[in-house]
Amino acid sequence: MAASCRVYIFLSAFVLAGAMFKKGSKQLAVPEKTHATASALKQKHPEPNFVELGSGSAGSAGKVMSDVVTPATPELLAAEPLKWMHTPKCGTSFLNALIHLPGVCPGVDHSFNIDTERYGPHFEIGFQFMDCPNRCDPKKFVCQPHGDTTHMGIGDKYETEFKGHLVANFREPIQRILSAFYDTEFSHGVKDGDSPASYAKKVEHFMTCQIMNGGVMDPLPPFCLELTETDANLAVARLREGFAFVGIMEEWDLSMCLFHRMFGGDCLAADFLDNRPTYGEDSSLHLYDTSVLGGFEDPVDRILYNGAKDIFAERLLAYNVSQESCQPCFEQARSGAAV
Ligand SMILES: *[C@@H]1O[C@H](CO)[C@@H](O)[C@H](O)[C@H]1NC(C)=O
């Protein structure tokens, strides 16, 4: 234990030194530009070989693909410590984007991905409960506390702890329900004999309930079924005031681009893992056939989702995020992927 701790500190110093070297060379070469020049810069200044921190096998010599060239923004610093509200089926690999933000998790480099290869199918649990406290700075990122599940609700902690620090992605409510129903890895409360339609009636209002109520949300507690459109409007108000980042599953590429525009950090291939790296050419989120629900609708989460989409659209405008302006981000992620 003590030995591995020492190795960790030693390696951290290496990574820090690397980051400082790159920062220095960036200031010399290109004082103003950020995203577009980052990959060009890397070609001009090939990186020294560092021990690959993310590999977990400290002895293996590897190459750090890239370290943060794009610095943290004032928005990121204001939002720290970031608290991820993870709604089931709304982008588990978003965790990769979070831990790679500048300074947030000093114990990971860009080659460290939270995925099935490293942790098996339950990769979020593998990281959150085992590695997160060792690798992430508690002043910058809220690891999931032991004893929690990965899909806790916010509830009263909104006012006392999390307002202003929340980050989350939202999904079209009916698609979210079907994705949970067909999930082969986690049950999400699906019981033997459930049909898509019977399941849908047990998990309506999910996203609204997770914002407005605390405790374990997956499986969804029955009181959530009593929420109304008034609750959804309150939840949208929380999104607007207290969520530093709101992403949309159906717009994953633009969500990740907005995320970096707001918070800094390089665009990485891992940011796009969930939805396959299409980078805007063909947004390929799988769409489920909704006819199996016989016209079921969730008007409460519909209000929540529409509110999230409105906020998302406003922030795209405010940060000038578009397919066109995101090409350097997509290109950066692609070139990282090829290394
Ligand atoms: C917005 O992005 C476009 C590229 O898509 C760029 O041409 C334009 O100058 C940007 N506008 C602002 C205000 O930064």
The ligand as a Tripos MOL2 file, in Angstrom:
@<TRIPOS>MOLECULE
LIG
   14    14     1     0     0
SMALL
NO_CHARGES

@<TRIPOS>ATOM
      1 C1        -18.6310   31.2980  -34.2840 C.3       1 LIG1
      2 O1        -18.0920   30.1790  -34.9480 O.3       1 LIG1
      3 C2        -17.8740   30.3720  -36.3410 C.3       1 LIG1
      4 C3        -17.3420   29.0600  -36.8830 C.3       1 LIG1
      5 O2        -18.3420   28.1270  -36.9050 O.3       1 LIG1
      6 C4        -16.9060   31.5120  -36.5580 C.3       1 LIG1
      7 O3        -16.7460   31.7120  -37.9410 O.3       1 LIG1
      8 C5        -17.4160   32.7640  -35.8920 C.3       1 LIG1
      9 O4        -16.4560   33.7700  -35.9940 O.3       1 LIG1
     10 C6        -17.7300   32.4950  -34.4130 C.3       1 LIG1
     11 N1        -18.3590   33.6570  -33.8370 N.am      1 LIG1
     12 C7        -17.9260   34.1900  -32.7090 C.2       1 LIG1
     13 C8        -18.7090   35.3770  -32.2180 C.3       1 LIG1
     14 O5        -16.9710   33.7780  -32.0990 O.2       1 LIG1
@<TRIPOS>BOND
     1     1     2 1
     2     1    10 1
     3     2     3 1
     4     3     4 1
     5     3     6 1
     6     4     5 1
     7     6     7 1
     8     6     8 1
     9     8     9 1
    10     8    10 1
    11    10    11 1
    12    11    12 1
    13    12    13 1
    14    12    14 2
@<TRIPOS>SUBSTRUCTURE
     1 LIG1         1 GROUP 0 **** ****
